[in-house]
Amino acid sequence: MGIYQRRWRWWNVVVLIGMVGVAMPVTGSDSEEKQERVVSRIAFGSCSNQSAPQHIWDAVVDFHPQIFIWLGDNIYGDTKRPFKLFGRERTIGPWKNVPRFVPSSEPEMMARYRKANSNPGYARLKENAEVIGTWDDHDYGLNNAGKEFHGKIINQKLLLDFLDEPQDSLRRKQAGVYASYTYGPVGRDVKIVLLDTRYHRDPIGSDGTILGDSQWLWLERELKGPPTAITIIGSSIQVISNLSATIHPLFSMESWGHFPKERDRLFKLIAYSKRGGVFFISGDVHFGEITRYDCALDYPLYDVTSSGVTQSIEEVVPPFLRFLVRFVAWLTPSTMRVKGQSCRYRSCIYGQPNFGTIEIDWDSHPVTLKFKVRDKNGVAVTEVNVSLMELQPLNSDSETGDRVKAGHNKRHCTLEVSLPWIVRYRLAILFCFALVVLLLAFLGLAYISFRVFRLGSCKRKYD
């Protein structure tokens, strides 16, 4: 009888440990937070200056998201010096001698996070939705910074405090803030993978790594793990679009396109995982758009970009000049942007404050997803409806033929860097042409003024 009692006690211990393991939420990079609730409404955003007006939170709350995802620049933690071409401290031009952005101290970062957290609209969102997220450069601590930034360890703690990450979370022990979450029962499960594109990133132009070895190993385990109906990969910088290839040398934007080997590795990893229902969400660029790439997998890869909550490309110019921003956006070639009648503007770029939403209709047959970028009032400015069936790996050649017949041809396959040079650089060409015209007009006006002055002088002389 004693033997059976001892076995019973050990069985009780095993059951108790199992029950505790199920009851306690697990967070971090090596394991996932598994929740059985069905998720059908997700909102996301980026680029939120804590000192700027944040009226957009009312629209986000009114969308009734179950989850809100921060995609970086959740605060602006670094300090920006003003443009100075001349003087003792020059921040721009060929004689620049000081950086334009400088990191803030830990107390300054903490104060900015407190200010962001105290916003009434954001506080209401936290009461009604679960908030998760990653970071980008400005909350990482310094504009365009990568692995070389010395303040990343302290700032990782501050970000995780802002996100209310549990003190025993593995995210607080690892090098970087990458994490994954899984929600919903089998068949209606959603996996959210949040990448860290800062902590291990090599310098831009090196074509080195973005994620680093440890994060790549983790991501491989995540994508080759148990399948889910939908997998959302959150990246602080754009994955599909590479606008720097078409706006250079006038402007530059960070993206995975700066690291083509890393992007190819990411696409191949998704392909080898045979995972269906994968798409990206991103931020950083201060405008909203939806892009897709048809030649990485058996199915199109979408990237829904929302940026920003407060920061936007049109806000930096006076209202009467915003048409010029829209004209430049329309003129800039983009082979990956999804264009349609749903876009508010012809370019299908939205350059004012915005947030992104994902709606999943689990009851429709087939399951449908609605990707939308919304303005500060919650109105969609660009959107795409996608059947989950379209986002599945092909099983046979006949299925390939069926999709082609259904109109799913590969329209978005030309990379920006592969465009003919006259198309790729047409924005820079037009800019140079406009400068030449303005210069000639100025010289012509100066010549006419000089001639009029000479004629007037001669006339007075003769008189």
C-alpha positions in Angstrom: 0.0 0.0 0.0 2.9 2.3 0.8 4.3 1.9 -2.7 0.9 2.9 -4.2 0.7 5.9 -1.9 4.2 7.1 -2.9 3.2 6.6 -6.6 0.0 8.6 -6.0 1.9 11.4 -4.4 4.4 11.6 -7.3 1.5 11.6 -9.7 -0.1 14.4 -7.8 3.1 16.4 -8.0 3.3 15.8 -11.8 -0.3 16.8 -12.3 0.2 19.9 -10.1 3.3 21.0 -12.1 1.4 20.5 -15.3 -1.6 22.6 -14.1 0.7 25.4 -13.0 2.5 25.3 -16.3 -0.9 25.7 -18.1 -2.1 28.4 -15.8 0.9 30.6 -16.0 1.3 32.7 -19.1 4.7 32.2 -20.7 6.4 35.0 -22.5 9.7 35.5 -24.3 11.5 34.4 -27.3 11.8 30.6 -26.8 8.2 30.0 -26.0 4.9 31.5 -26.8 1.9 33.0 -25.0 -0.9 30.6 -26.0 -4.4 32.0 -25.6 -7.5 30.2 -26.7 -9.6 33.3 -27.5 -10.3 33.8 -31.2 -8.6 36.9 -32.5 -10.3 38.7 -35.4 -9.4 42.4 -35.0 -5.9 43.7 -34.8 -4.6 47.3 -35.0 -1.0 48.4 -35.3 1.0 51.6 -35.6 4.4 53.2 -35.3 6.2 56.6 -35.2 4.5 58.3 -32.2 6.1 61.4 -30.9 5.1 61.7 -27.2 5.1 65.5 -27.4 2.9 65.8 -30.4 -0.9 65.8 -30.5 -2.3 62.2 -30.5 -5.9 62.5 -31.5 -5.7 59.3 -33.5 -6.1 57.1 -30.4 -9.9 57.8 -30.4 -10.2 56.2 -33.8 -8.0 53.2 -32.8 -10.1 52.6 -29.7 -13.3 52.9 -31.8 -12.0 50.1 -34.1 -12.3 47.8 -31.0 -9.0 45.9 -31.6 -8.3 42.9 -29.4 -4.6 43.4 -29.9 -2.6 46.5 -30.7 1.0 46.1 -32.0 3.7 48.7 -31.7 6.1 48.5 -34.7 8.7 50.9 -33.4 9.4 54.6 -32.7 6.9 54.2 -30.0 8.5 57.3 -28.5 11.2 59.6 -29.9 13.9 59.1 -27.4 16.8 60.7 -29.1 17.3 64.5 -29.4 17.3 66.2 -32.8 19.5 69.3 -33.4 18.2 71.9 -35.8 19.5 72.2 -39.4 22.6 74.3 -39.5 24.7 74.8 -42.6 26.9 77.5 -41.0 28.2 78.3 -37.5 30.1 76.6 -34.9 28.0 73.4 -34.9 27.0 72.4 -38.4 24.5 69.5 -38.7 24.2 69.4 -42.5 26.2 70.0 -45.6 29.7 69.2 -46.7 31.2 70.9 -43.6 29.0 69.0 -41.1 31.0 68.5 -37.9 28.4 67.3 -35.4 25.7 64.6 -35.7 22.1 65.8 -36.1 20.8 63.2 -33.6 22.2 62.5 -30.2 21.1 59.9 -27.7 19.2 60.9 -24.5 20.1 59.9 -21.0 18.2 57.2 -19.1 16.2 59.7 -17.0 15.2 61.5 -20.2 14.1 58.3 -21.9 12.1 57.3 -18.8 10.4 60.8 -18.8 9.4 60.4 -22.4 8.0 56.9 -21.8 6.0 58.3 -18.9 4.6 61.0 -21.1 3.6 58.5 -23.7 1.9 56.3 -21.2 0.0 59.1 -19.6 -1.8 60.1 -22.8 -5.6 59.6 -22.1 -6.3 58.1 -25.5 -3.5 55.6 -25.2 -4.5 54.7 -21.7 -8.0 53.9 -22.9 -6.6 51.6 -25.6 -4.6 49.7 -22.9 -7.8 49.2 -20.9 -9.5 47.6 -23.9 -6.8 45.8 -25.8 -3.7 43.8 -25.3 -0.6 45.9 -26.3 2.5 44.2 -27.6 5.4 45.5 -29.7 9.0 45.9 -30.8 11.2 48.9 -31.4 12.8 50.9 -34.1 15.7 53.4 -34.1 14.2 56.3 -32.1 13.1 54.3 -29.1 16.1 52.1 -29.5 18.0 55.3 -28.7 19.5 56.9 -31.8 18.4 57.6 -35.4 19.4 54.8 -37.9 21.5 53.0 -35.2 22.4 49.4 -35.2 24.4 47.0 -33.1 27.1 49.6 -32.4 24.8 51.7 -30.2 26.0 51.6 -26.6 22.7 52.4 -24.9 20.8 49.4 -26.2 20.9 47.3 -23.0 19.4 50.0 -20.8 16.9 51.0 -23.4 15.7 47.4 -23.8 14.7 47.4 -20.2 12.9 50.7 -20.6 10.9 49.5 -23.7 9.9 46.3 -21.9 8.7 48.4 -18.9 6.7 50.5 -21.3 5.1 47.3 -22.8 4.4 46.0 -19.2 6.5 42.9 -19.9 6.6 40.6 -16.9 9.7 40.8 -14.8 10.5 37.1 -15.3 10.0 37.2 -19.1 12.8 35.8 -21.3 12.7 39.0 -23.3 14.4 40.7 -20.3 17.3 38.2 -20.4 18.0 37.9 -24.1 20.0 40.2 -26.4 17.1 41.9 -28.3 13.4 42.3 -28.0 12.2 39.8 -30.5 9.2 37.7 -29.4 6.3 35.6 -30.6 2.7 35.1 -29.5 0.0 32.6 -30.5 -3.7 33.2 -30.1 -6.8 31.0 -30.8 -7.7 27.4 -31.1 -6.4 25.1 -33.9 -7.8 26.1 -37.2 -8.4 29.7 -36.1 -5.0 30.3 -34.6 -2.9 33.5 -35.2 0.8 33.6 -34.7 2.4 37.0 -34.3 6.2 37.1 -34.7 7.9 40.4 -33.7 11.4 41.0 -35.1 14.2 43.1 -33.6 15.8 44.9 -36.6 18.2 47.0 -34.4 20.1 45.1 -31.7 22.2 43.0 -34.1 22.0 45.0 -37.3 25.3 45.7 -39.2 25.9 49.1 -40.7 23.8 50.1 -43.7 25.6 49.4 -47.0 27.6 46.4 -45.6 25.0 43.9 -46.8 25.7 42.2 -43.5 23.0 40.9 -41.0 19.9 42.5 -39.7 18.8 39.9 -37.2 22.1 38.3 -36.0 22.8 34.6 -35.6 20.8 34.0 -32.4 17.7 35.7 -33.7 17.9 33.8 -37.0 18.0 30.5 -35.1 15.0 31.6 -33.1 13.1 32.7 -36.1 13.8 29.4 -37.9 12.4 27.5 -34.9 9.3 29.7 -34.8 8.5 29.3 -38.5 9.3 25.6 -38.7 7.3 24.9 -35.5 3.6 24.0 -35.2 1.6 25.4 -38.1 -1.0 28.1 -37.6 -3.8 29.4 -39.8 -2.2 32.9 -40.0 1.3 34.1 -39.3 1.9 37.9 -39.0 5.6 38.9 -39.0 6.1 42.4 -37.6 9.2 44.3 -38.8 10.0 47.9 -37.8 11.3 48.6 -41.3 9.7 47.7 -44.6 10.3 44.2 -45.9 8.8 44.3 -49.5 9.3 47.9 -50.6 12.7 49.3 -51.3 12.0 53.0 -52.1 15.6 54.0 -51.5 16.4 52.4 -54.8 14.1 54.9 -56.6 14.5 58.1 -54.5 18.3 57.9 -54.2 20.3 60.2 -54.1 17.7 62.7 -53.1 16.4 60.8 -50.1 17.0 57.6 -48.3 14.8 55.2 -46.3 15.8 52.2 -44.3 14.4 48.8 -45.4 15.3 45.2 -45.8 16.2 46.1 -49.4 19.4 47.6 -48.0 20.4 44.1 -47.0 19.4 42.0 -50.1 21.1 38.8 -48.8 19.1 39.0 -45.5 15.9 39.6 -47.3 16.5 36.6 -49.6 17.3 34.5 -46.6 14.0 35.6 -45.0 12.0 34.7 -48.1 13.7 31.3 -48.4 13.1 30.5 -44.8 9.4 31.2 -45.2 9.3 29.1 -48.4 11.2 26.1 -46.8 8.9 26.2 -43.8 5.9 25.5 -46.1 4.0 27.8 -43.8 0.8 29.3 -45.2 -1.0 32.5 -44.3 2.2 34.6 -43.8 2.3 38.3 -44.3 4.2 41.3 -42.9 3.3 44.5 -41.1 5.8 47.4 -40.9 6.3 51.0 -40.0 9.2 53.6 -40.0 8.6 55.6 -43.2 6.0 58.2 -42.1 3.4 57.2 -44.6 1.0 54.3 -45.1 0.9 51.9 -48.1 0.3 48.2 -48.9 2.8 46.3 -51.0 3.2 42.8 -52.3 5.8 40.6 -53.8 4.7 37.7 -56.0 8.0 35.9 -56.8 9.3 34.9 -53.3 6.9 32.1 -52.5 4.1 30.1 -54.1 1.8 32.8 -53.0 2.0 36.6 -52.8 3.7 38.1 -49.7 1.9 41.3 -48.5 3.5 44.0 -46.4 1.0 46.4 -44.8 2.9 49.6 -43.7 1.4 52.1 -41.2 3.5 55.1 -40.2 2.9 57.1 -38.2 0.6 57.8 -35.3 1.9 61.4 -35.2 4.8 61.6 -37.7 4.0 61.9 -41.4 5.6 63.2 -44.6 2.8 65.7 -45.3 2.9 67.2 -41.8 6.4 68.7 -42.4 5.2 71.0 -45.1 2.6 73.8 -45.1 -0.9 72.6 -46.1 -0.9 74.5 -49.4 2.3 72.6 -50.5 1.0 69.1 -49.7 0.0 68.6 -53.3 3.7 68.6 -54.2 4.3 65.7 -51.7 1.5 63.7 -53.3 2.8 64.5 -56.8 6.3 63.3 -55.8 4.7 60.1 -54.3 2.8 59.5 -57.5 5.9 60.2 -59.7 8.2 57.8 -57.7 8.2 54.4 -59.3 7.1 51.5 -57.1 6.8 48.0 -58.5 5.5 46.5 -55.3 2.7 48.9 -54.3 -0.9 47.6 -54.5 -3.0 50.2 -56.4 -6.7 50.2 -56.7 -9.9 52.2 -56.5 -9.9 52.1 -52.7 -6.9 54.5 -52.4 -7.7 58.0 -51.4 -4.9 59.4 -53.5 -3.7 58.2 -56.9 -0.3 57.2 -55.6 -1.9 54.9 -53.1 0.5 56.4 -50.5 -1.1 58.1 -47.5 1.2 60.8 -46.0 -0.8 61.9 -43.0 -1.2 60.4 -39.5 -2.5 56.8 -39.8 -2.8 53.4 -38.2 -3.2 49.9 -39.7 -5.9 47.3 -39.1 -6.3 43.6 -39.8 -9.8 42.1 -39.9 -10.2 38.3 -40.1 -13.6 36.8 -41.0 -13.3 33.3 -39.7 -16.9 32.5 -40.6 -16.7 33.2 -44.3 -15.8 30.4 -46.7 -13.0 30.8 -47.5 -11.7 32.8 -44.6 -11.0 36.4 -45.7 -8.6 39.0 -44.4 -9.0 42.8 -44.8 -5.8 44.9 -44.7 -6.5 48.6 -44.2 -4.6 51.8 -43.5 -6.9 54.3 -41.8 -6.7 58.0 -41.2 -7.0 59.8 -37.9 -10.8 59.5 -38.1 -10.6 55.7 -38.7 -11.6 56.0 -42.4 -9.8 53.6 -44.7 -7.4 55.3 -47.1 -6.1 52.2 -48.8 -7.2 48.6 -48.4 -6.9 45.1 -49.8 -9.2 42.1 -49.3 -7.4 38.7 -49.4 -8.7 35.2 -49.2 -6.7 33.0 -46.8 -6.8 30.4 -49.5 -4.7 32.6 -51.7 -1.9 32.7 -49.1 -1.2 28.9 -49.1 1.8 27.0 -50.6 1.0 25.2 -53.9 0.5 21.5 -53.7 0.6 20.7 -57.4 1.0 22.1 -60.9 -2.7 21.9 -61.4 -3.2 24.2 -58.5 -0.8 26.6 -60.1 -2.9 26.6 -63.2 -6.1 27.1 -61.2 -4.6 30.2 -59.6 -3.4 31.7 -62.8 -6.9 31.1 -64.3 -8.4 32.8 -61.3 -6.3 35.9 -62.1 -3.5 35.4 -59.5 -0.8 36.1 -62.0 2.6 37.4 -60.9 2.2 41.1 -61.4 4.6 42.3 -58.6 7.9 40.6 -59.4 10.2 43.3 -60.7 12.5 44.6 -57.9 13.1 48.3 -57.8 16.8 47.8 -58.4 16.0 45.9 -61.6 14.1 48.8 -63.2 15.7 50.5 -66.3 17.9 53.4 -65.0 15.8 56.1 -66.7 12.7 54.8 -64.8 14.5 54.1 -61.6 16.0 57.6 -61.3 13.3 59.6 -63.0 12.6 61.5 -59.7 16.2 62.6 -59.5 16.3 63.4 -63.3 13.2 65.5 -62.9 14.6 67.3 -59.9 17.9 68.1 -61.8 15.9 69.2 -64.8 13.8 71.5 -62.6 16.9 73.0 -61.0 18.4 73.6 -64.5 15.1 75.3 -65.6 15.1 77.5 -62.4 18.7 78.4 -62.9 18.2 79.3 -66.5 15.1 81.3 -65.6 17.1 83.1 -62.9 19.9 83.9 -65.3 17.4 85.0 -67.9 15.7 87.3 -65.4 19.1 88.7 -64.3 20.1 89.3 -68.0 16.8 91.1 -68.7 17.1 93.2 -65.6 20.7 94.1 -66.6 19.6 95.0 -70.1 16.8 97.2 -68.8 19.2 98.9 -66.4 21.7 99.5 -69.2 19.0 100.9 -71.5 17.8 103.2 -68.7 21.3 104.4 -68.0 22.0 105.1 -71.7 18.7 107.0 -72.0 19.5 109.2 -69.1 23.0 109.8 -70.5 21.6 110.9 -73.9 19.1 113.1 -72.2 
